[in-house]
Amino acid sequence: MKDIKTSKKLHYYDLNIIDMAYSHSEGRIGTVNTDYTISFWDSQDNFTFEKVILNPKTDLHIQIYYIHYCNYWITVDEKFYIHIWDITEDTEETLPKKNNMNILDI
């Protein structure tokens, strides 16, 4: 069993993890957090280094997924918009919302 710690220096305040996903192909854990950040840990360094992406938007991301067939990390925010993340560049692309229905599951 391995404990994974969040870095207090990289976050605004105490946080809780809302959702997490694991990419077997990348060996990476991703989480969305209550302080509007997205965190990643890699198995290559035994999950010790935390990469944090500060969410530039004001909407809280509530779900995170890794889509294996296209190698994308995606999140869903509280307004049900889908965001595709490039974690090497720390950037995201928000997909346009084509309907007003909620996303139940991807």
N, C-alpha and C positions, 0 to 999 in steps of 0.2 A: 504494500500500500504506500502511495506517495502523496504527501500533503503538498498542495499547490498554494502558494501565498501570493496575495496581491501586494503591490508596492504602494505604501501609503504616500510616498513622494509624488506618484504619478496621478493621484486621484484628488478631486476637490474636497471630499469629505468621506466619512465612513460610508461604505457601500454594501449593497447586497447584489448578488448575481440574480438576474431575472430569468435568463435562459442560457443554455450552453449547448454546443454542438462539437462533434469530433470529426476530423478528417483523417481517415486511415491512410489515404494516399499521401497526404502531406505530413502526417504525424503531428497534427496541430489541434489544440483545443481553442475554441472561440467562445466568448461570453458577451452578453449585453448586460450592462450594469445600471443600477439606480442613479448613478451620478452622471448619466448621459454619455458614458464612455463605452468603448468596445475594446476588449482585451483579448490577446492571443498568447499562448504558450506553445513552444515547440518541444517535441520529444528529443531532438538532436542535442539540446543542452540540458536534458533531464528535467524539463519544465521549470527551470529556475529563473530565466529571464522573461519578464512580462513586457510585451509590446502593447502600448495603449494608443488608441486612436480617439482623439477628442471629437465628439460629434458636433459639427458646426451648426447644425439646425437646433431648434428648440423642442422638437418632438422626441419623446422618449422611445427608444427602440425596445420592443417587447419580445421579439423572437429572432433567433439566428439559425441559419441552416448552411450546410456546405453541400453544393450540388456537384456530385462526383463526375457526371458525364461531361460537364463543361468547365470544371475546376473554378467555380465561383463561390465566394462567401456572400450570402445575402442576408439582409435583415428586414424585418417588418416593423414599422413604427406604429405608434398608438392611433394614428389616423388611417392605418392600413395601406400605406404606401410601401412599395418594395424598393429596396436600395441594394445595388450591386457594388461590392467593395473591391478595390485594388489595394491590398494591404501592403504591397511593396512601395506604393506611392502615397499611401494614406489618403486616398481620394475615394469618392463614391459617386455613383450615378443613380439618380432617382428615376424610376420608370414612371411614365405618365399613367395616371389613373383613368381607365376607360369606362368604368361604371361606378356606381355608388354603393354596390353591395360589399359586405365585409368579406375578407379572406378568412376562411375557416381553417384550411389546412393546405399545405403545399405538397 
